[in-house]
Amino acid sequence: MAKNSKGKIIVEIIKNKCIGCSNCIPVCPPDALFMKDGIAELDIEKCIGCGKCVKVCPTNAIIIEKAIKKEPQIEPLVSAQKSSIAAYKGIWVFIEQEHNAPHPVSWELIGEARRLALKLSAAVSAVILGGKKEELEVFAREAMQFGADSVYMASSESLLEYRTKPYAEGLVQIVNKYKPEILLIGATTLGRDLAGAVATRLKAGLTADCTGLEINTENLFLEMTRPTFGGNVMATIFCENVRPQMATVRPHVMPMPKKDAARVGKIIFDDLKLPEAEIDTKVIEFIVDAVCSDSGLHYADVIVSGGRGMGKAENFSVLRELAFVLCGAVGASRAAVDAGWVDHSYQIGQTGVTVRPRLYIACGISGSIQHRMGMQCSDCIVAINTDKNAPIFDIATYGIVADAIKFVPVLTKIFREKLAGKNVFAGVEK
Ligand SMILES: Cc1cc2nc3c(=O)[nH]c(=O)nc-3n(C[C@H](O)[C@H](O)[C@H](O)COP(=O)(O)OP(=O)(O)OC[C@H]3O[C@@H](n4cnc5c(N)ncnc54)[C@H](O)[C@@H]3O)c2cc1C
């Protein structure tokens, strides 16, 4: 067989099979074929190895083969990882903390890890990184009260402020040392940044923004479910060959577990080597982003939310007033955000925030699947809508067919008189 000068394409025209039909000539994109003495000839240097000539030859007179460059095989690595999978045990939850404040999503994930651990007969551990050991110990105790059996704790001067490199390096070091089977991280801004960097270093893969986690009863893999194709399809993903199985989950997707002050456990401490000289970024000052944090939606007990039915930006003032009287926060549907009536940080739903308040008042919101994904776990849903057939009424605890712009001020007046400035849930256990 003839080879081109790069040795990439090997072609043979079997002369005694060629009948000179010239079918191959017009289909050749680089004009590498031509007729000579009544049979096909090939300019091998022009040939791109597309194989179109092979398909149209009625007598199978053209044989083409591409010399396949041997890529480094990943199979042996995967096999090696497969054999070591058994070494990975337990479910870990990364405890996110910044400036001495743990993120509540960490506790939600400990609750979820406890549920999954029952099916795996595994232990639940928290993993905490930070700058000061004594501060981390407070969170370690809290993690155990929320359900962790043990806590892996690591501190280093370089972990005082969150930076991707030292946190990722630190977490990778501990994961490689203790080998958890599952690693769960909150899908917060920090968590998303960290999880991607850690998964890349561990070559572990990551299912981001999961809305559901389950253990497959047959193979005991973690099934990680998340919306895909713009939310039209739910994909359940599992990781067969590599450990740990990594997922991020948005705040409020999982319920907050109850705290048991009597629960204690073991703390395993590591002093990490993360030389500052090897870290390119330095934190000069920490400034709270007022725009992102002012919606106050994430952990509000009461949310008064408005949609396209509110008609215009100015009408959101009636929602703000009701939210103020109920000591709650204002939320919005995407239609209201897209109309420019409120900032995107207020958007609730699939592409906004997920909330789980005690009381959700939906005003002029139809109840699309994308909106419901962000609020359907609210304890009590009150829907105010002019259309008695609006889908929001299917999930509402109480439905009110009314014009929200007129009805909400009436509600506000009643609550103002009844509550006289008190928090509607003050002193009421969830
Ligand atoms: C990939 C993707 C992601 C998305 N993500 C989100 C998301 O995160 N969050 C989200 O909300 N949407 C999201 N959407 C958009 C979603 O599909 C809907 O278009 C949106 O939720 C509709 O908002 P709405 O209910 O305010 O408006 P509409 O569906 O137009 O409903 C308005 C409602 O107001 C009622 N109404 C009208 N006037 C009044 C009045 N005076 N008083 C009371 N009721 C009144 C009407 O009867 C109607 O039911 C997403 C869509 C896609 C494709």
The ligand as an SDF file (V2000), in Angstrom:
LIG
                    3D

 53 58  0  0  0  0  0  0  0  0999 V2000
  -33.9570   27.5170   30.8710 C   0  0  0  0  0  0  0  0  0  0  0  0
  -34.9890   28.3340   31.5800 C   0  0  0  0  0  0  0  0  0  0  0  0
  -34.7440   28.7000   32.8860 C   0  0  0  0  0  0  0  0  0  0  0  0
  -35.7000   29.4650   33.5600 C   0  0  0  0  0  0  0  0  0  0  0  0
  -35.4570   29.7990   34.8690 N   0  0  0  0  0  0  0  0  0  0  0  0
  -36.4120   30.4470   35.5360 C   0  0  0  0  0  0  0  0  0  0  0  0
  -36.2270   30.7650   36.9260 C   0  0  0  0  0  0  0  0  0  0  0  0
  -35.1930   30.5130   37.5290 O   0  0  0  0  0  0  0  0  0  0  0  0
  -37.2350   31.3910   37.5650 N   0  0  0  0  0  0  0  0  0  0  0  0
  -38.4160   31.7190   36.9580 C   0  0  0  0  0  0  0  0  0  0  0  0
  -39.2880   32.2850   37.6100 O   0  0  0  0  0  0  0  0  0  0  0  0
  -38.5960   31.4480   35.6460 N   0  0  0  0  0  0  0  0  0  0  0  0
  -37.6390   30.8290   34.9400 C   0  0  0  0  0  0  0  0  0  0  0  0
  -37.8270   30.5960   33.6260 N   0  0  0  0  0  0  0  0  0  0  0  0
  -38.9940   31.2330   32.9440 C   0  0  0  0  0  0  0  0  0  0  0  0
  -40.2700   30.4620   33.1440 C   0  0  0  0  0  0  0  0  0  0  0  0
  -40.4140   29.4840   32.1550 O   0  0  0  0  0  0  0  0  0  0  0  0
  -41.4790   31.4190   33.0610 C   0  0  0  0  0  0  0  0  0  0  0  0
  -41.4530   32.0860   31.8390 O   0  0  0  0  0  0  0  0  0  0  0  0
  -41.5280   32.4450   34.1790 C   0  0  0  0  0  0  0  0  0  0  0  0
  -41.4050   31.8120   35.4240 O   0  0  0  0  0  0  0  0  0  0  0  0
  -42.8610   33.1790   34.1140 C   0  0  0  0  0  0  0  0  0  0  0  0
  -42.8980   34.1790   35.0780 O   0  0  0  0  0  0  0  0  0  0  0  0
  -44.2810   34.7050   35.6530 P   0  0  0  0  0  0  0  0  0  0  0  0
  -44.9970   33.5790   36.3110 O   0  0  0  0  0  0  0  0  0  0  0  0
  -43.9770   35.9060   36.4420 O   0  0  0  0  0  0  0  0  0  0  0  0
  -45.0240   35.2040   34.3310 O   0  0  0  0  0  0  0  0  0  0  0  0
  -46.2530   34.6010   33.5840 P   0  0  0  0  0  0  0  0  0  0  0  0
  -46.0700   33.1750   33.2810 O   0  0  0  0  0  0  0  0  0  0  0  0
  -46.5490   35.5110   32.4710 O   0  0  0  0  0  0  0  0  0  0  0  0
  -47.4410   34.6980   34.6450 O   0  0  0  0  0  0  0  0  0  0  0  0
  -47.9910   35.8680   35.1130 C   0  0  0  0  0  0  0  0  0  0  0  0
  -49.1710   35.4850   35.9790 C   0  0  0  0  0  0  0  0  0  0  0  0
  -49.6890   36.6440   36.5810 O   0  0  0  0  0  0  0  0  0  0  0  0
  -51.1080   36.5420   36.6210 C   0  0  0  0  0  0  0  0  0  0  0  0
  -51.6180   37.9110   36.7570 N   0  0  0  0  0  0  0  0  0  0  0  0
  -51.7040   38.8690   35.8040 C   0  0  0  0  0  0  0  0  0  0  0  0
  -52.1270   40.0310   36.3620 N   0  0  0  0  0  0  0  0  0  0  0  0
  -52.2860   39.7880   37.6830 C   0  0  0  0  0  0  0  0  0  0  0  0
  -52.6770   40.5830   38.7820 C   0  0  0  0  0  0  0  0  0  0  0  0
  -52.9620   41.8880   38.6740 N   0  0  0  0  0  0  0  0  0  0  0  0
  -52.7500   39.9840   40.0100 N   0  0  0  0  0  0  0  0  0  0  0  0
  -52.4900   38.6760   40.1670 C   0  0  0  0  0  0  0  0  0  0  0  0
  -52.1170   37.8830   39.1550 N   0  0  0  0  0  0  0  0  0  0  0  0
  -51.9820   38.4350   37.9340 C   0  0  0  0  0  0  0  0  0  0  0  0
  -51.4740   35.8320   35.3400 C   0  0  0  0  0  0  0  0  0  0  0  0
  -52.7310   35.1930   35.4640 O   0  0  0  0  0  0  0  0  0  0  0  0
  -50.3320   34.8210   35.2160 C   0  0  0  0  0  0  0  0  0  0  0  0
  -50.6680   33.6060   35.8450 O   0  0  0  0  0  0  0  0  0  0  0  0
  -36.9060   29.8560   32.9190 C   0  0  0  0  0  0  0  0  0  0  0  0
  -37.1300   29.4620   31.6060 C   0  0  0  0  0  0  0  0  0  0  0  0
  -36.1810   28.7020   30.9480 C   0  0  0  0  0  0  0  0  0  0  0  0
  -36.4480   28.2850   29.5440 C   0  0  0  0  0  0  0  0  0  0  0  0
  1  2  1  0
  2  3  1  0
  2 52  2  0
  3  4  2  0
  4  5  1  0
  4 50  1  0
  5  6  2  0
  6  7  1  0
  6 13  1  0
  7  8  2  0
  7  9  1  0
  9 10  1  0
 10 11  2  0
 10 12  1  0
 12 13  2  0
 13 14  1  0
 14 15  1  0
 14 50  1  0
 15 16  1  0
 16 17  1  0
 16 18  1  0
 18 19  1  0
 18 20  1  0
 20 21  1  0
 20 22  1  0
 22 23  1  0
 23 24  1  0
 24 25  2  0
 24 26  1  0
 24 27  1  0
 27 28  1  0
 28 29  2  0
 28 30  1  0
 28 31  1  0
 31 32  1  0
 32 33  1  0
 33 34  1  0
 33 48  1  0
 34 35  1  0
 35 36  1  0
 35 46  1  0
 36 37  1  0
 36 45  1  0
 37 38  2  0
 38 39  1  0
 39 40  1  0
 39 45  2  0
 40 41  1  0
 40 42  2  0
 42 43  1  0
 43 44  2  0
 44 45  1  0
 46 47  1  0
 46 48  1  0
 48 49  1  0
 50 51  2  0
 51 52  1  0
 52 53  1  0
M  END
$$$$
